[in-house]
Amino acid sequence: NGSMGFDAFTKIAGFQHYYGRNEYNNMADFDGIWGIWDEPFMQYYAHGMDKMKEPFFATLFSVSSHHPYQLPDKYKGVFPEGRIPINKCVRYTDHALQKFFDTARKMPWFRNTLFVITADHSVDSDIKEYYTSVNRFAIPILFFKGDGSMKGVDDRLAQQIDIMPTILSYLNY
């Protein structure tokens, strides 16, 4: 709570509920800097979404792939280090997302949900293609429908501001 002002922003933006470290209420899962480790918080989040009345909009900010690139004790040495420090943390976050989807796919809202996964900013990369003027700031944007109906890859340039009109178009709004 208080990290980057998300709890204050959600009030201004009209969100009905905010769930952060205080609401999670288990300091054993606190990473010591940013918030709750991704795996337990994403499980908390999935179960929280299951209590929401459909249709709903929810958003999650994960923290484990941020500097200082640490992992929960039980995962130290589990994920390959890679060539740069963030690699092991991205692998851990991928693991946490897999666990989230394993839980979420059992819930009634899953098949009717559009998931959008993206990053808030770029990071150092060990892939040379990302050391160009355009790709230096590249981040992924992934749209996934719980029923598996969305297929394909679109490699055109886009930016975060394109997410909202893309969702609205998808909803025929």
N, C-alpha and C positions, 0 to 999 in steps of 0.2 A: 504494500500500500504506500502510495506517495511516490513510487519510482516513476520518474518521468511524467508525473502528474496525471497518470491514466485515470485514477479514481475521480479526480476533479473534472477531467475532460468528459468522462462518461456522463456525469451529471449535466454538464452544459449541452452535450450532444443528445440528451433525452433518453439514455439507457435507463431501464427500470431497475436493474440490479448490477452491482459490481462485486466480483469475487477476486480477492487477492490474498496476500499472505495472512492478513488478520482473519478473514473469513475461513480460510483453509484451516487455520488454528492448529498447526502441528509444526513447531519450530525444528523438530528433528529432520524435516525435509527441506529446510532453508539452506540455500547454497552459501550463505554468509555475505552475499553482496547484492545480487539482483532480485532474487525471489525464490520460489519453490522449484526444486529440480523438475525438469520436464516430465519424466515418467509418472511420478505420483500426481503432479498437478493435472496432467492431461486425463488421468483416470477420474480424478475429482470433477473435472470439467465435463467429461462424458456423462457421468452420473447426474451432474447438475442439469445438463441439457435434457436429460430424460424426464426431469420434473417440470420442464417448461411447456406451456400451452402452445400448441401449433396453430398457426405458423409462427415461427420465431426467428429472430436474427441474433446471432451470438458471435463474439469474436474472442480470440485468445492470443496473447502475446507470450511466446515462449522465451526462456532466458538462458538456457544451458549452452547455446552456441555463441555466447558473448564472452569477451575478454573478462577474466584472465584464463579462460579455456581450461576449466577444471571439471572433473567428473565426480559423481557420488562415489564414496569409498568402495561400495560393492562393485563398481564398474571400472575401477582403476586396473589397467592392464588387460581389460577385456576387449576393448576396441583398438584396432591398429592406430598407432601414433600418426602415421602419414608423414609427409615431408614438412608440413607446417602445423603449428600447435592446434589450430581450429579443427583439423581433420577428425581427430578422435571425438570431439564434441558434436560435430555434425553427424557422425555415425551414431552417437548416443541419441541425438534428437530424432534421427531416422528410426531408431529402435523404439523410442517413446511414441512416435507417430504410429508405428505399426501396432503397438499395444493399444493405443487409443482407438484405432480402426477395428482391431479385434473385439474391443468392448462395444464400440458404437454400432457395428454391423448387426448386433443382436437386439438393437432397440428399434421400436416401431417407426420412429422418425427418420431412420437412416436412409432408406431407399428413396425417400422424397426430399432429400437434402442436397443442396449444391454446396460443396466445400470449395473454398478458395484458399490456396496456400501460397504465401509469398514471403519475401524478406523485407525488412524495413530499410535496409541499406546493404551495399556491397561490402565485401571483406577481401583481405589478401587471398590470393589464389596461387596454387602451384601449377596451374595450367597456363601455358604461354599465350593462348588465344585471348585470355582476359587482360593482357597487358597492351591493350590498344585504347585509343581515345574513347571509343564507344563502349567496348566490353569492360573497361575498368569499372564502370558503374552498373554493370548488368546484374540483375537479380532474377530468380525464377518467379513465374506466375503460373500456377497450376489450378485448373478448374476440374473438379471431379464430382460426378453425380453418383450418389449411393447406389443407384440401380444399375450402374455400369453403362448407361446409355451414351455418355459422352466419349467419343473416340477421336484420335488424331492428334496431330502436332501442328501448331502454327508458329513458324519461326520469324514472323514479322516483328519489327520493333514495336514495343508497347511500353507504357509506363504505369505507375501506380494509379494515376488519375483515370486511367482507362478501365479500372476494375468496376467502378460503380456503373458506368453506362453499359458495360458488357453484361453485368448481372441484370440490369433493368431490361436490356434487349432480350436476354434469355427468358425473362419472365413476361415477355411481350408487353412491357409497360411503355 
